[in-house]
Every structure is written in structure tokens, then in C-alpha cells.
């Protein structure tokens, strides 16, 4: 994973989840995420458009 300078909370989260989970931090495209849900046959939460 890439380090993001100036984002100590991200490093703290990585440290807290070390070995327990895998996660990434990246920009989120809400429309793309909703499209993926639709393609998978699931629904997007109505609140997802409020980000």
C-alpha cells in the first residue's frame, strides 16, 4: 500500500488492523460504485449519494 503523507489517521488505522484485514484508501466514485451494485444485482443504500 502507498503511504499518504500528512494522513496520520490512515497510518493509525493500518496499524490497528495489521494482520486482521486488508483495505485500501483511494478516491471513491459514487456513480461507479452504484453501477457495480446494480450490475451485481444488489441495491445501493439511498444515503450513498450524500457523500
Secondary structure, DSSP 4 states (H G I P E B T S, - for coil): ----TT-HHHHHHHHHTTTT---------HHHHHHHHHHHT----GGGGG-
